[in-house]
Amino acid sequence: MITRRSYIGMDVHSKTTTCCVVSERGKFLQETTLATKEKLLRDFVKGISGERHLTFEEGCQAAWVYAFLEPLCDRILVCNPWKNKCLSGEQKTDKSDAYNLAEKLRGGFLEGVWHPGKVEQGLRDLAKTYDMVTSDLVRTKNRIKAMYRSRGIEIKETDVYNISKIEDLIKKLPTEALKKRGEILYKELEEIKEIREKAGKAFVESAIKHKTYNVLQTIPQMGPIRAATFIAHVGRPERFRTRKTFWSYVGLAVRSYASGEYEIDTKGNPIKKRGKQYTRGLVSSFNRPLKYVFKSMANQLKNNEWREGYERLVESGVRENMAVLTLARKAAAVALHLAKTGEVYDKKLVFQQKK
């Protein structure tokens, strides 16, 4: 018995969702616009017979829509909007967007965005909360420093946030309005610190339940928050086949550009040109929290546990910034390996020991 396969493209917005369905031969089957409600979207998908292959772009509602439609579909793909350029030309509408998504899914041209299960999603939500509060803390600190700098008041970096010296610092401000502003900012700073501590505690308590948490803690400079961040954003480490794919996800892979790589020799055969291939920095699409984790680890490891390896790289002619990048890659590779295998950290995994 031949089962019919349908490809469903959804253009999801906060109020409405436009759905287009095409057959496996590319025939347009139906198009409709619904309110973005769980029951309406579920009923629409249930009403399509045969195999259901569904896609929509990553966005604000993506995790919510994925959660209740995933059990109803044979395949569901949340695609990367940055790599999904519209094929509708100058005429861009909700209908054309949904139709193009369905067509691209049928042709296999979409690149997916990983979505976790319910357990991982809860940990990821706590990670976003901690990052959000941390951003607020940094923003408040910058405002306090700018308040003094804009009036030409020089204060040591170690003193500007010292709670015991707040009264003396506020007295240095020239006007009553600025002094009041300083009191409010320092009060805001203290409250955000308390909130951040609570958010971090809840984040770590949730991550401790994961089986790889204690394994990751054996890595030098991999503290509780960094281990929890790794677990929240990596999810299932098996989805990264090699360390190179993980480097690209973290933002530690180098992207290169080349054009006109070949030339014709005297015999008329194409040969590759000699010369250096030009590179243009690291990949631009990456997971920012994970990149911060491994870059900050590398900057600490170069002065502590991995100092010998760092100095060996620099002595061999590697630039200091590239040596730090190498340490960050090693840290990422080791963390991925331990998360996959459940082994305990061993320095031999990082640097080959001389006999």
BELRAGI-V807248 format. One line per field, one symbol per residue. phi: phi as a letter, one per 20 degrees, with the letter a starting at -180 (. if undefined). burial: + if it has 9 or more other C-alpha atoms within 8 Angstrom, else -. Layout:
phi=???
burial=???
This chain:
phi=.eefdddddcdecfdccedcccefenffdabbccffcgfffffffffeemfddcbbefafeffffffeegfedfbcceefffddffdemfedcfffffffffffffemeededfcfffffffffffffffffffffffffffffffffffdmeecfgfefdfffdfffffffffdffffffffffffffffffffffffffffffffgfffefffffffgmefgfffffgffeemefffdfcffffgfffndeeeccbbmfdceefenefcffepfefdcmefedbefgfffgffffffeffdcfdfffffffffeofffffffffffffffffffffffemfegcfffdcfefe
burial=---+++++++++---+++++++++------+--+-+---+++--+-----++++++++--++--++-+++-++--+++++---+---+------++++++++++++---+--+------++-++-++-++--++-++--++-+++-+++----------+-----+--++--+----++--++-++-++--++-++--++-+++-+++---++-+++++--+--++++++++--+-+-----+-++++++++++++------++-----------------++--++--++-+++-++++++---++-++--++---+----+++-++++++++++-++-----+----+-----
